Amino acid sequence: MTSSPGVTGAGSVAGLTLLLGGARSGKSDLAVQMGSRHSGGVTFVATAPRLDDDMDDRISRHRAERPNWPTVEEPLDIHSAIDAAPDDNLVIIDCLTLWVSNALFAGWSDDLVRETSGRTAAALAGRSAPSVVVSNEVGLGVHPETELGRRYRDLLGRVNRQWVQASSRTLFLVAGQAVILHDPWTLLT
């Protein structure tokens, strides 16, 4: 296997990497592969809430697919989960998509979501150990019919932009393949 840009010694990835894409695009699989190649410990922060039997089955299946890493199930307070991770552990957050949904259903205002998102992204980007964050790009699909659906799509888009700005690199995944995203102004100047 060949090394990739941004990959340093023993397969670890420095800085904060954001993995964006649609459903089943390979984001979570890549995050797990990146964690598996990290030479140190890994802390996995899962934001999926256990709402019903289907979610319980999905969570169990995903846990079985991952190495035996410490997993923190935290639907809302991902900042505290990051703070609790050992300083030298690679942190994987999967995913911002569900975190934003959880925040909306908890009654958070859009301003609170954006403020918490920005603060958390900055904290993760400031860690000395690498971090990987997964999020869906939901703005490429069908226009949501409901006001809540449109609010969610727009808010997640804004949250994704905050994380892109905090990230060392952002990859857009399609069918298991990645495209590096660039600041458009670096391409226009």
C-alpha positions as a Markdown table, in Angstrom:
| # | Residue | x | y | z |
|---|---|---|---|---|
| 1 | Met | 0.0 | 0.0 | 0.0 |
| 2 | Thr | 1.4 | 3.4 | -0.9 |
| 3 | Ser | 1.4 | 6.4 | 1.5 |
| 4 | Ser | -0.9 | 9.3 | 1.0 |
| 5 | Pro | -0.4 | 13.1 | 1.3 |
| 6 | Gly | -0.5 | 14.2 | 4.9 |
| 7 | Val | 0.4 | 10.7 | 6.2 |
| 8 | Thr | 3.4 | 10.7 | 8.5 |
| 9 | Gly | 5.5 | 7.9 | 10.1 |
| 10 | Ala | 3.8 | 4.6 | 10.9 |
| 11 | Gly | 0.7 | 5.6 | 9.0 |
| 12 | Ser | -0.5 | 8.3 | 11.4 |
| 13 | Val | -2.1 | 11.4 | 10.1 |
| 14 | Ala | -1.1 | 14.7 | 11.7 |
| 15 | Gly | -3.6 | 17.5 | 12.6 |
| 16 | Leu | -7.3 | 17.5 | 12.1 |
| 17 | Thr | -8.8 | 15.7 | 9.1 |
| 18 | Leu | -12.4 | 16.1 | 8.2 |
| 19 | Leu | -14.1 | 13.4 | 6.1 |
| 20 | Leu | -17.2 | 14.6 | 4.2 |
| 21 | Gly | -19.4 | 12.7 | 1.8 |
| 22 | Gly | -22.8 | 11.2 | 1.3 |
| 23 | Ala | -24.3 | 8.1 | 3.0 |
| 24 | Arg | -22.2 | 5.0 | 2.5 |
| 25 | Ser | -19.5 | 6.9 | 0.7 |
| 26 | Gly | -16.7 | 5.3 | 2.8 |
| 27 | Lys | -16.2 | 8.1 | 5.4 |
| 28 | Ser | -16.5 | 5.9 | 8.5 |
| 29 | Asp | -14.5 | 3.1 | 7.0 |
| 30 | Leu | -11.6 | 5.5 | 6.2 |
| 31 | Ala | -11.8 | 6.9 | 9.7 |
| 32 | Val | -11.4 | 3.4 | 11.1 |
| 33 | Gln | -8.5 | 2.6 | 8.7 |
| 34 | Met | -6.8 | 5.9 | 9.7 |
| 35 | Gly | -7.2 | 4.9 | 13.4 |
| 36 | Ser | -5.9 | 1.4 | 12.8 |
| 37 | Arg | -2.7 | 2.9 | 11.2 |
| 38 | His | -2.1 | 5.2 | 14.1 |
| 39 | Ser | 0.9 | 4.1 | 16.1 |
| 40 | Gly | -0.7 | 5.1 | 19.4 |
| 41 | Gly | -4.0 | 4.8 | 21.2 |
| 42 | Val | -7.4 | 5.7 | 19.6 |
| 43 | Thr | -10.5 | 7.2 | 21.3 |
| 44 | Phe | -13.7 | 6.8 | 19.3 |
| 45 | Val | -16.5 | 9.3 | 20.0 |
| 46 | Ala | -19.8 | 8.1 | 18.7 |
| 47 | Thr | -22.7 | 10.5 | 18.5 |
| 48 | Ala | -25.5 | 8.1 | 17.5 |
| 49 | Pro | -28.2 | 7.9 | 20.1 |
| 50 | Arg | -29.7 | 4.6 | 21.0 |
| 51 | Leu | -33.3 | 5.4 | 20.0 |
| 52 | Asp | -34.7 | 2.0 | 19.0 |
| 53 | Asp | -33.8 | -1.6 | 18.1 |
| 54 | Asp | -32.6 | -0.7 | 14.7 |
| 55 | Met | -30.1 | 1.9 | 16.1 |
| 56 | Asp | -29.0 | -0.7 | 18.8 |
| 57 | Asp | -28.3 | -3.2 | 16.0 |
| 58 | Arg | -26.4 | -0.6 | 13.9 |
| 59 | Ile | -24.3 | 0.5 | 16.9 |
| 60 | Ser | -23.5 | -3.1 | 17.8 |
| 61 | Arg | -22.5 | -3.8 | 14.2 |
| 62 | His | -20.3 | -0.7 | 14.0 |
| 63 | Arg | -18.6 | -1.6 | 17.3 |
| 64 | Ala | -17.9 | -5.1 | 16.0 |
| 65 | Glu | -16.3 | -3.7 | 12.8 |
| 66 | Arg | -13.9 | -1.5 | 14.8 |
| 67 | Pro | -10.8 | -2.6 | 16.8 |
| 68 | Asn | -11.3 | -2.7 | 20.5 |
| 69 | Trp | -10.8 | 1.0 | 21.1 |
| 70 | Pro | -12.3 | 2.9 | 24.0 |
| 71 | Thr | -15.7 | 4.2 | 22.7 |
| 72 | Val | -17.4 | 7.2 | 24.2 |
| 73 | Glu | -21.1 | 7.3 | 23.3 |
| 74 | Glu | -21.8 | 11.0 | 23.5 |
| 75 | Pro | -24.7 | 12.4 | 21.5 |
| 76 | Leu | -24.2 | 16.1 | 22.6 |
| 77 | Asp | -21.2 | 17.0 | 24.7 |
| 78 | Ile | -18.4 | 16.0 | 22.3 |
| 79 | His | -16.2 | 18.7 | 23.7 |
| 80 | Ser | -16.0 | 17.0 | 27.0 |
| 81 | Ala | -15.4 | 13.6 | 25.3 |
| 82 | Ile | -12.4 | 15.2 | 23.5 |
| 83 | Asp | -11.1 | 16.7 | 26.8 |
| 84 | Ala | -11.3 | 13.3 | 28.4 |
| 85 | Ala | -9.3 | 11.5 | 25.7 |
| 86 | Pro | -5.6 | 10.9 | 26.5 |
| 87 | Asp | -3.5 | 13.7 | 25.0 |
| 88 | Asp | -1.6 | 11.2 | 22.8 |
| 89 | Asn | -4.7 | 9.4 | 21.5 |
| 90 | Leu | -6.0 | 9.9 | 18.0 |
| 91 | Val | -9.6 | 11.0 | 18.4 |
| 92 | Ile | -12.3 | 9.9 | 15.9 |
| 93 | Ile | -15.7 | 11.6 | 16.0 |
| 94 | Asp | -18.4 | 9.9 | 14.0 |
| 95 | Cys | -20.3 | 11.9 | 13.2 |
| 96 | Leu | -21.2 | 15.6 | 13.1 |
| 97 | Thr | -24.3 | 14.8 | 11.1 |
| 98 | Leu | -26.0 | 13.0 | 14.0 |
| 99 | Trp | -24.6 | 15.6 | 16.5 |
| 100 | Val | -26.4 | 18.4 | 14.8 |
| 101 | Ser | -29.6 | 16.4 | 14.6 |
| 102 | Asn | -29.2 | 15.5 | 18.3 |
| 103 | Ala | -28.7 | 19.2 | 19.2 |
| 104 | Leu | -31.8 | 20.2 | 17.2 |
| 105 | Phe | -34.0 | 17.6 | 18.9 |
| 106 | Ala | -32.6 | 18.7 | 22.3 |
| 107 | Gly | -33.9 | 22.2 | 21.5 |
| 108 | Trp | -30.7 | 24.0 | 20.9 |
| 109 | Ser | -30.8 | 27.2 | 19.0 |
| 110 | Asp | -28.9 | 27.5 | 15.7 |
| 111 | Asp | -26.6 | 30.1 | 17.4 |
| 112 | Leu | -25.9 | 27.6 | 20.2 |
| 113 | Val | -25.1 | 24.8 | 17.8 |
| 114 | Arg | -22.7 | 27.1 | 15.8 |
| 115 | Glu | -21.0 | 28.5 | 18.9 |
| 116 | Thr | -20.5 | 25.0 | 20.4 |
| 117 | Ser | -19.4 | 23.6 | 17.0 |
| 118 | Gly | -16.8 | 26.4 | 16.5 |
| 119 | Arg | -15.4 | 26.0 | 20.1 |
| 120 | Thr | -15.2 | 22.2 | 19.7 |
| 121 | Ala | -13.6 | 22.3 | 16.3 |
| 122 | Ala | -10.9 | 24.8 | 17.6 |
| 123 | Ala | -10.3 | 22.5 | 20.6 |
| 124 | Leu | -9.8 | 19.4 | 18.5 |
| 125 | Ala | -7.6 | 21.3 | 16.0 |
| 126 | Gly | -5.5 | 22.4 | 18.9 |
| 127 | Arg | -4.7 | 18.9 | 20.1 |
| 128 | Ser | -1.1 | 17.7 | 19.7 |
| 129 | Ala | -2.4 | 14.2 | 18.6 |
| 130 | Pro | -4.2 | 13.7 | 15.3 |
| 131 | Ser | -8.0 | 13.8 | 15.0 |
| 132 | Val | -10.5 | 12.5 | 12.4 |
| 133 | Val | -14.0 | 13.8 | 12.1 |
| 134 | Val | -16.8 | 12.4 | 9.9 |
| 135 | Ser | -19.7 | 14.4 | 8.6 |
| 136 | Asn | -22.3 | 14.1 | 5.8 |
| 137 | Glu | -22.7 | 16.5 | 3.0 |
| 138 | Val | -26.5 | 16.7 | 2.8 |
| 139 | Gly | -26.7 | 19.8 | 0.6 |
| 140 | Leu | -26.3 | 17.8 | -2.6 |
| 141 | Gly | -29.6 | 15.9 | -2.3 |
| 142 | Val | -33.3 | 16.6 | -2.7 |
| 143 | His | -34.5 | 19.9 | -1.3 |
| 144 | Pro | -36.2 | 19.1 | 2.1 |
| 145 | Glu | -40.0 | 19.4 | 2.1 |
| 146 | Thr | -40.2 | 20.5 | 5.7 |
| 147 | Glu | -39.1 | 23.6 | 7.5 |
| 148 | Leu | -37.2 | 21.4 | 10.0 |
| 149 | Gly | -35.5 | 19.6 | 7.2 |
| 150 | Arg | -34.4 | 22.8 | 5.6 |
| 151 | Arg | -33.2 | 24.2 | 8.9 |
| 152 | Tyr | -31.2 | 21.0 | 9.5 |
| 153 | Arg | -29.6 | 21.0 | 6.0 |
| 154 | Asp | -28.6 | 24.6 | 6.3 |
| 155 | Leu | -27.3 | 24.3 | 9.8 |
| 156 | Leu | -25.2 | 21.2 | 9.1 |
| 157 | Gly | -23.8 | 23.0 | 6.0 |
| 158 | Arg | -22.7 | 25.9 | 8.3 |
| 159 | Val | -21.2 | 23.5 | 10.9 |
| 160 | Asn | -19.3 | 21.6 | 8.2 |
| 161 | Arg | -17.8 | 24.9 | 7.0 |
| 162 | Gln | -16.6 | 25.7 | 10.5 |
| 163 | Trp | -14.9 | 22.3 | 10.7 |
| 164 | Val | -13.4 | 22.7 | 7.3 |
| 165 | Gln | -11.9 | 26.0 | 8.4 |
| 166 | Ala | -10.4 | 24.3 | 11.5 |
| 167 | Ser | -9.1 | 21.3 | 9.7 |
| 168 | Ser | -5.6 | 20.7 | 8.4 |
| 169 | Arg | -7.2 | 18.8 | 5.5 |
| 170 | Thr | -10.6 | 17.9 | 4.2 |
| 171 | Leu | -11.4 | 14.9 | 2.0 |
| 172 | Phe | -14.7 | 14.5 | 0.1 |
| 173 | Leu | -15.5 | 10.8 | -0.3 |
| 174 | Val | -17.5 | 9.3 | -3.1 |
| 175 | Ala | -17.8 | 5.5 | -3.6 |
| 176 | Gly | -14.8 | 4.9 | -1.3 |
| 177 | Gln | -12.6 | 7.3 | -3.2 |
| 178 | Ala | -11.4 | 10.7 | -1.9 |
| 179 | Val | -10.9 | 14.1 | -3.4 |
| 180 | Ile | -8.9 | 16.7 | -1.5 |
| 181 | Leu | -10.9 | 19.9 | -1.0 |
| 182 | His | -9.0 | 23.2 | -1.3 |
| 183 | Asp | -9.7 | 26.8 | -0.3 |
| 184 | Pro | -11.1 | 28.2 | -3.5 |
| 185 | Trp | -8.9 | 31.4 | -3.1 |
| 186 | Thr | -5.7 | 29.3 | -3.2 |
| 187 | Leu | -6.9 | 28.1 | -6.7 |
| 188 | Leu | -8.0 | 31.6 | -7.9 |
| 189 | Thr | -4.8 | 33.5 | -7.1 |
